[in-house]
Amino acid sequence: MDGYFMVRQTISIDSSEKVCCHTNEYFPVHPNEKIGAVEIAATKTTTKQLQKFNPMESDGAEKNTNDVLAACGEKPDTHTFPSNKWVKLNVGGKIYTTTIDTLVGREPDSMLARMFLQDGGMMPSEKDEQGAYLIDRSARYFEPIINYLRHGEFVCDKHISLKGVLEEARFFGIYSLVTHLEEKLEQEEPLDDRPLTRIDVIKAIIQTSAITELRFQGVNLAGADLRKLDFRNINFKYANMSRCNLSHTNLNYCCLERADLQYANLECAQLVSVRGLCANMEGANLRGCNFEDPTGVRTNLEGVNLKGACLESSNMAGVNLRVANLKNANMKNCNLRGALLAGADLERCNLSGSDLQEANLRGANLKDAELTLMVTPLHMSQAIR
């Protein structure tokens, strides 16, 4: 039968303040009825719900008052802390003394706040022998956090890593400080260390007048996806373009002098009249590229490093490759008519099927180079060593 019921019990309190229940009977009462000197708020419940609660176990185990309240649908008592109470925190072996208001006031949703909130949302950790709550985190990075909770300003010694403080702020759930530190770290990150992205490059091209020279000299573009873009007449001198994707890109009349293009992908790129003096293109993919200028101006790749690069089926007519490093390069089926290869290192280079008519190979190293299926036979006047 549903209604208001009271649990009548004979209780005693021992030295540890635990409640010992000795008898157990249920009887209907009016809500908020006073029984003896104790005012008890009756809980509307059912006999079935009451039957679930048996304050005396078969083995005589004791039940505390929280069990009684839980059985009647009431919220058990939880730990409470006055807001002006002082507490000690043992963080990584270092003792910090602060108030509950400091821990709760500025970031009420943080882990520290939930440990000491009045509603007891999270139980505090164990205490050390001095009564300080133990927190297994770095004291070095915690100190700027506790100071932030005290006065709302982030102050940090220059020798303390902001990234370390950021990780601690994330752990403790101090999200206003997390946002501040993320913005601060982003502002302090050196631009030289952050490679430009495709979007950065496109913005720079769009915002530059057609009559203005655009320079990416010395810029870090490592790993950027720059395929199919128009880079005509742009200065990339000393730029870091290693592992860039430059396939089908128009690089006509660009300056690539001493640029780093190691293992970059330049497949089918346009490289007419490029100035690539001493550029590093080791391991780069230049398959199917066009270097020939119809006006007769030579593409200058003098001293370039093309060791292990792939130049298969590229049109390199008239290219200046003097003293270039072409060891182990793949130059199958290349058009090298009139190319300047004097002093070039072509050791173990695959030149099978290439056209070397009128090419200058004076002083070139052709040791173990593959010269099969040549379009035109080499002539002695080309002075092969």
Helices and strands as residue ranges (DSSP letters): E 3-8, E 11-13, E 19-21, E 25-28, E 34-35, E 38-39, E 43-45, H 47-52, H 65-71, E 86-91, E 94-99, H 100-105, H 111-116, E 133-135, H 139-151, H 162-172, H 175-188, G 191-193, H 198-206, G 380-382
